[in-house]
Amino acid sequence: MSTNEFSGQESGDSPNERRAEWERFSMTVVGGDGAGYVNVRNDSHEDPGEHIYSVHVANGRADDCSCPHAAHRGAHCKHQRAVEQRPLILSSADAAGAQTPRVAADGGEVIGE
């Protein structure tokens, strides 16, 4: 087994890692303000709409989450692990954060942004 860089534990040992593997998540990649985000909805809950959190992605890593576990404990949560376990989602969010803002040819604002 490999060592988890976030907890120092072997992969698969952390409750967050196990939950990220077996809980059902729906993910939507969004960008904005120079950052890539993934909105993660936990479909394993009875009311999934009450369990939607935003995971921030930068430099190929899910580095922050809006969930209480990450916000209050500063912990690497199951939502971050779930995003990292899905390479296509992770790379898409990373790319969304890397996009540069568009500038109109005449120096004005781009409409709709």
C-alpha positions in Angstrom: 0.0 0.0 0.0 1.1 3.6 -0.6 1.2 6.3 2.1 -1.4 8.9 2.0 0.3 12.3 1.6 -2.5 14.1 3.5 -2.7 12.0 6.6 0.5 9.9 6.7 -1.7 6.8 6.8 -1.6 4.0 4.3 -4.1 4.3 1.5 -7.5 2.8 2.4 -6.9 3.2 6.2 -8.6 6.6 6.6 -12.4 6.7 7.1 -12.6 9.6 4.7 -10.8 7.5 2.0 -13.2 4.6 2.5 -16.3 6.8 2.5 -15.1 8.6 -0.6 -14.9 5.2 -2.3 -18.3 3.7 -1.3 -20.6 6.8 -1.0 -22.4 8.0 -4.2 -21.4 11.5 -5.3 -22.6 13.6 -8.2 -20.0 16.2 -9.3 -20.2 19.4 -11.4 -17.1 21.3 -12.5 -17.3 25.0 -12.3 -14.8 27.8 -12.8 -14.6 31.4 -11.9 -12.5 34.1 -10.3 -9.3 32.3 -11.4 -10.2 29.1 -9.6 -11.6 25.7 -10.4 -14.3 24.2 -8.2 -16.2 21.0 -8.1 -19.7 21.1 -6.6 -20.0 17.7 -4.9 -23.5 16.3 -3.9 -23.6 13.3 -1.7 -26.3 11.2 -3.2 -26.0 8.6 -0.4 -27.9 10.9 2.0 -31.7 10.8 2.4 -31.8 14.5 1.3 -28.9 15.0 -1.2 -29.8 18.6 -1.8 -28.8 19.4 1.8 -25.3 17.9 1.3 -23.7 19.9 -1.6 -20.3 21.3 -1.0 -17.7 23.1 -3.1 -14.2 21.6 -3.5 -11.5 24.0 -4.6 -8.9 22.5 -7.0 -5.5 24.0 -7.8 -2.3 22.5 -9.1 -3.8 19.0 -9.6 -5.0 18.8 -6.0 -8.3 19.3 -4.1 -7.0 21.7 -1.5 -10.1 23.0 0.2 -13.8 22.2 0.8 -16.8 24.1 2.1 -18.0 21.2 4.3 -18.0 21.5 8.1 -15.3 18.8 8.5 -12.9 20.7 6.3 -13.9 24.2 7.5 -13.9 23.6 11.2 -11.1 21.0 11.5 -8.9 22.0 8.6 -9.0 18.3 7.5 -8.8 16.8 4.1 -12.4 15.6 3.8 -14.2 12.8 1.9 -15.4 15.3 -0.7 -11.8 16.2 -1.5 -10.8 12.6 -1.6 -13.7 11.7 -3.9 -12.7 14.5 -6.4 -9.1 13.2 -6.3 -10.2 9.7 -6.9 -11.7 10.8 -10.2 -8.9 12.0 -12.5 -11.1 13.4 -15.2 -13.0 15.6 -12.7 -9.8 16.7 -11.0 -8.1 17.6 -14.3 -11.2 19.4 -15.6 -11.5 21.5 -12.5 -7.8 22.3 -12.6 -8.1 23.4 -16.2 -11.2 25.5 -15.4 -9.1 27.3 -12.8 -6.2 27.9 -15.2 -8.3 29.7 -17.8 -7.5 33.3 -18.2 -10.3 36.0 -18.3 -11.4 37.1 -21.8 -10.8 40.7 -22.8 -12.8 42.3 -25.6 -10.8 43.4 -28.7 -11.8 47.0 -28.1 -10.6 46.9 -24.5 -14.1 46.9 -23.2 -16.0 44.3 -21.1 -17.0 41.0 -22.5 -20.8 40.9 -22.3 -22.2 38.1 -20.1 -19.2 37.7 -17.9 
